[in-house]
């Protein structure tokens, strides 16, 4: 059984979740490159936000996936 780590943006803590409940939802989550294009930053900038806990997402064995809900809020957008 595979596990994913969900990183809480506020506490920066990682917790394990069973993907069967979340897999269909995660399939629609953008990659850091896709999310970066949406908000106007680079892939590396998005990964940095995820690692610092400033952007919500999950880290999988293949890399990060970004929570699409935060991309539609002002907090998820690029700050000038």
N, CA, C and O atoms as a DFTB+ gen file, in Angstrom:
320 C
 N C O
     1  1       0.848      -1.173       0.000
     2  2       0.000       0.000       0.000
     3  2       0.897       1.240       0.000
     4  3       1.811       1.351       0.816
     5  1       0.630       2.162      -0.914
     6  2       1.408       3.393      -0.992
     7  2       0.844       4.428      -0.034
     8  3      -0.356       4.449       0.242
     9  1       1.703       5.268       0.460
    10  2       1.285       6.351       1.342
    11  2       1.777       7.676       0.768
    12  3       2.808       7.731       0.096
    13  1       1.039       8.725       1.037
    14  2       1.426      10.072       0.657
    15  2       1.647      10.883       1.909
    16  3       1.103      10.557       2.964
    17  1       2.428      11.922       1.812
    18  2       2.604      12.835       2.931
    19  2       1.883      14.124       2.617
    20  3       2.093      14.719       1.560
    21  1       1.043      14.556       3.520
    22  2       0.345      15.828       3.376
    23  2       1.045      16.809       4.307
    24  3       1.224      16.532       5.493
    25  1       1.439      17.951       3.764
    26  2       2.144      18.955       4.556
    27  2       1.163      20.059       4.903
    28  3       0.562      20.673       4.021
    29  1       1.006      20.305       6.198
    30  2       0.124      21.359       6.681
    31  2       0.867      22.681       6.547
    32  3       1.948      22.843       7.113
    33  1       0.290      23.638       5.795
    34  2       0.958      24.910       5.529
    35  2       1.175      25.726       6.801
    36  3       2.170      26.444       6.904
    37  1       0.273      25.633       7.762
    38  2       0.416      26.421       8.981
    39  2       1.450      25.822       9.941
    40  3       2.288      26.543      10.482
    41  1       1.390      24.507      10.150
    42  2       2.266      23.891      11.147
    43  2       3.518      23.271      10.539
    44  3       4.453      22.921      11.259
    45  1       3.539      23.133       9.213
    46  2       4.664      22.523       8.494
    47  2       4.897      21.074       8.924
    48  3       6.000      20.549       8.774
    49  1       3.857      20.429       9.458
    50  2       3.964      19.035       9.857
    51  2       3.495      18.145       8.721
    52  3       2.598      18.518       7.964
    53  1       4.087      16.992       8.601
    54  2       3.731      16.035       7.573
    55  2       2.972      14.880       8.212
    56  3       3.401      14.343       9.232
    57  1       1.867      14.504       7.627
    58  2       1.098      13.364       8.123
    59  2       0.841      12.405       6.975
    60  3       0.704      12.837       5.830
    61  1       0.774      11.125       7.258
    62  2       0.524      10.122       6.233
    63  2      -0.971       9.926       6.042
    64  3      -1.741       9.940       7.002
    65  1      -1.364       9.745       4.800
    66  2      -2.751       9.456       4.476
    67  2      -2.791       8.284       3.510
    68  3      -1.848       8.067       2.749
    69  1      -3.867       7.541       3.540
    70  2      -4.070       6.442       2.601
    71  2      -4.649       7.041       1.316
    72  3      -5.687       7.700       1.376
    73  1      -4.020       6.835       0.163
    74  2      -4.451       7.518      -1.047
    75  2      -5.789       7.072      -1.626
    76  3      -6.374       7.813      -2.416
    77  1      -6.297       5.899      -1.271
    78  2      -7.526       5.415      -1.887
    79  2      -8.672       6.414      -1.735
    80  3      -9.500       6.542      -2.636
    81  1      -8.729       7.113      -0.621
    82  2      -9.787       8.085      -0.375
    83  2      -9.550       9.381      -1.153
    84  3     -10.502      10.082      -1.498
    85  1      -8.304       9.694      -1.423
    86  2      -7.935      10.969      -2.022
    87  2      -7.419      10.873      -3.454
    88  3      -7.203      11.900      -4.099
    89  1      -7.220       9.667      -3.958
    90  2      -6.568       9.493      -5.247
    91  2      -7.286      10.216      -6.384
    92  3      -6.642      10.892      -7.186
    93  1      -8.590      10.084      -6.463
    94  2      -9.324      10.732      -7.545
    95  2      -9.166      12.252      -7.470
    96  3      -9.004      12.910      -8.498
    97  1      -9.211      12.807      -6.266
    98  2      -9.028      14.249      -6.100
    99  2      -7.608      14.661      -6.484
   100  3      -7.421      15.666      -7.170
   101  1      -6.616      13.900      -6.053
   102  2      -5.223      14.246      -6.328
   103  2      -4.898      14.205      -7.812
   104  3      -4.010      14.926      -8.269
   105  1      -5.601      13.375      -8.572
   106  2      -5.353      13.300     -10.006
   107  2      -5.607      14.629     -10.705
   108  3      -5.061      14.881     -11.779
   109  1      -6.433      15.480     -10.104
   110  2      -6.723      16.773     -10.713
   111  2      -5.819      17.895     -10.185
   112  3      -5.895      19.023     -10.672
   113  1      -4.972      17.601      -9.204
   114  2      -4.085      18.621      -8.637
   115  2      -2.949      18.910      -9.610
   116  3      -2.382      17.979     -10.182
   117  1      -2.605      20.182      -9.811
   118  2      -1.538      20.519     -10.760
   119  2      -0.144      20.238     -10.204
   120  3       0.065      20.177      -8.992
   121  1       0.797      20.070     -11.126
   122  2       2.201      19.942     -10.755
   123  2       2.725      21.331     -10.385
   124  3       2.061      22.330     -10.659
   125  1       3.894      21.407      -9.772
   126  2       4.452      22.726      -9.471
   127  2       4.639      23.602     -10.719
   128  3       4.450      24.816     -10.649
   129  1       5.002      23.009     -11.843
   130  2       5.173      23.788     -13.080
   131  2       3.836      24.366     -13.538
   132  3       3.755      25.540     -13.901
   133  1       2.786      23.541     -13.522
   134  2       1.457      24.016     -13.932
   135  2       0.938      25.084     -12.982
   136  3       0.407      26.104     -13.421
   137  1       1.089      24.854     -11.679
   138  2       0.615      25.821     -10.686
   139  2       1.403      27.129     -10.783
   140  3       0.837      28.212     -10.635
   141  1       2.701      27.025     -11.029
   142  2       3.528      28.208     -11.172
   143  2       3.089      29.073     -12.345
   144  3       3.057      30.299     -12.242
   145  1       2.751      28.430     -13.465
   146  2       2.253      29.182     -14.632
   147  2       0.961      29.908     -14.294
   148  3       0.754      31.038     -14.738
   149  1       0.091      29.281     -13.518
   150  2      -1.195      29.884     -13.155
   151  2      -0.994      31.160     -12.356
   152  3      -1.681      32.154     -12.591
   153  1      -0.056      31.142     -11.410
   154  2       0.108      32.315     -10.548
   155  2       1.295      33.196     -10.932
   156  3       1.556      34.206     -10.279
   157  1       2.009      32.819     -11.979
   158  2       3.062      33.683     -12.480
   159  2       4.415      33.547     -11.819
   160  3       5.155      34.526     -11.722
   161  1       4.760      32.331     -11.356
   162  2       6.095      32.100     -10.812
   163  2       6.676      30.853     -11.470
   164  3       5.974      30.140     -12.187
   165  1       7.955      30.593     -11.225
   166  2       8.607      29.428     -11.819
   167  2       8.272      28.149     -11.051
   168  3       7.759      28.181      -9.932
   169  1       8.582      27.032     -11.690
   170  2       8.421      25.728     -11.036
   171  2       9.240      25.691      -9.750
   172  3       8.766      25.217      -8.717
   173  1      10.475      26.195      -9.817
   174  2      11.346      26.188      -8.646
   175  2      10.776      27.069      -7.532
   176  3      10.882      26.735      -6.352
   177  1      10.172      28.192      -7.914
   178  2       9.546      29.063      -6.923
   179  2       8.381      28.386      -6.223
   180  3       8.189      28.546      -5.018
   181  1       7.603      27.627      -6.988
   182  2       6.473      26.900      -6.398
   183  2       6.972      25.803      -5.468
   184  3       6.420      25.615      -4.384
   185  1       8.004      25.080      -5.876
   186  2       8.551      24.026      -5.023
   187  2       9.082      24.625      -3.727
   188  3       8.900      24.044      -2.657
   189  1       9.734      25.775      -3.811
   190  2      10.237      26.441      -2.612
   191  2       9.086      26.791      -1.673
   192  3       9.189      26.584      -0.464
   193  1       7.983      27.324      -2.225
   194  2       6.803      27.638      -1.399
   195  2       6.271      26.388      -0.713
   196  3       5.921      26.423       0.467
   197  1       6.211      25.280      -1.453
   198  2       5.711      24.024      -0.887
   199  2       6.619      23.533       0.233
   200  3       6.139      23.136       1.295
   201  1       7.917      23.557       0.002
   202  2       8.865      23.074       1.011
   203  2       8.879      23.951       2.261
   204  3       9.106      23.458       3.366
   205  1       8.637      25.242       2.088
   206  2       8.609      26.161       3.227
   207  2       7.252      26.181       3.921
   208  3       7.101      26.800       4.975
   209  1       6.263      25.504       3.333
   210  2       4.940      25.455       3.931
   211  2       4.089      26.671       3.626
   212  3       3.060      26.876       4.269
   213  1       4.498      27.492       2.649
   214  2       3.710      28.677       2.285
   215  2       2.638      28.347       1.254
   216  3       1.778      29.182       0.971
   217  1       2.675      27.162       0.698
   218  2       1.683      26.700      -0.272
   219  2       1.303      25.284       0.140
   220  3       2.168      24.495       0.521
   221  1       0.015      24.958       0.067
   222  2      -0.431      23.610       0.433
   223  2      -0.239      22.661      -0.734
   224  3      -0.451      23.016      -1.894
   225  1       0.170      21.445      -0.398
   226  2       0.343      20.428      -1.414
   227  2       0.698      19.106      -0.768
   228  3       0.776      19.002       0.456
   229  1       0.911      18.101      -1.591
   230  2       1.351      16.787      -1.114
   231  2       2.594      16.387      -1.886
   232  3       2.743      16.692      -3.069
   233  1       3.478      15.700      -1.189
   234  2       4.683      15.186      -1.832
   235  2       4.476      13.700      -2.073
   236  3       4.176      12.945      -1.148
   237  1       4.638      13.292      -3.313
   238  2       4.516      11.887      -3.677
   239  2       5.892      11.373      -4.077
   240  3       6.866      12.125      -4.066
   241  1       5.970      10.117      -4.425
   242  2       7.247       9.561      -4.880
   243  2       7.700      10.212      -6.189
   244  3       8.897      10.264      -6.472
   245  1       6.761      10.702      -6.980
   246  2       7.090      11.349      -8.240
   247  2       7.317      12.853      -8.104
   248  3       7.712      13.502      -9.072
   249  1       7.076      13.414      -6.930
   250  2       7.267      14.843      -6.721
   251  2       6.046      15.475      -6.085
   252  3       5.179      14.778      -5.558
   253  1       5.979      16.790      -6.135
   254  2       4.910      17.541      -5.489
   255  2       3.668      17.644      -6.363
   256  3       3.746      17.632      -7.592
   257  1       2.507      17.748      -5.690
   258  2       1.237      18.139      -6.299
   259  2       0.708      19.303      -5.476
   260  3       0.805      19.297      -4.249
   261  1       0.150      20.297      -6.149
   262  2      -0.271      21.528      -5.490
   263  2      -1.791      21.534      -5.305
   264  3      -2.539      21.200      -6.224
   265  1      -2.234      21.918      -4.109
   266  2      -3.663      22.020      -3.813
   267  2      -4.255      23.120      -4.693
   268  3      -3.883      24.283      -4.537
   269  1      -5.162      22.789      -5.609
   270  2      -5.690      23.797      -6.536
   271  2      -6.566      24.852      -5.871
   272  3      -6.726      25.943      -6.419
   273  1      -7.130      24.559      -4.717
   274  2      -7.988      25.534      -4.038
   275  2      -7.226      26.784      -3.639
   276  3      -7.777      27.884      -3.697
   277  1      -5.976      26.641      -3.236
   278  2      -5.217      27.815      -2.797
   279  2      -4.780      28.679      -3.973
   280  3      -4.421      29.841      -3.781
   281  1      -4.804      28.137      -5.175
   282  2      -4.422      28.923      -6.348
   283  2      -5.492      29.940      -6.716
   284  3      -5.212      30.897      -7.438
   285  1      -6.698      29.749      -6.237
   286  2      -7.792      30.661      -6.561
   287  2      -8.018      31.711      -5.487
   288  3      -8.900      32.559      -5.623
   289  1      -7.219      31.664      -4.407
   290  2      -7.357      32.635      -3.329
   291  2      -6.248      33.679      -3.430
   292  3      -5.184      33.391      -3.978
   293  1      -6.479      34.883      -2.911
   294  2      -5.429      35.907      -2.940
   295  2      -4.147      35.488      -2.217
   296  3      -3.055      35.902      -2.603
   297  1      -4.277      34.662      -1.163
   298  2      -3.097      34.216      -0.421
   299  2      -2.208      33.328      -1.269
   300  3      -0.996      33.279      -1.060
   301  1      -2.806      32.619      -2.237
   302  2      -2.028      31.713      -3.082
   303  2      -1.386      32.403      -4.255
   304  3      -0.537      31.812      -4.922
   305  1      -1.759      33.619      -4.525
   306  2      -1.230      34.358      -5.660
   307  2       0.142      34.952      -5.360
   308  3       0.565      35.061      -4.210
   309  1       0.802      35.322      -6.418
   310  2       2.117      35.963      -6.308
   311  2       1.980      37.338      -5.679
   312  3       1.064      38.094      -6.004
   313  1       2.896      37.652      -4.778
   314  2       2.900      38.971      -4.154
   315  2       3.874      39.862      -4.899
   316  3       5.012      39.454      -5.135
   317  1       3.462      41.079      -5.281
   318  2       4.359      41.979      -6.043
   319  2       5.548      42.421      -5.226
   320  3       6.389      43.174      -5.718
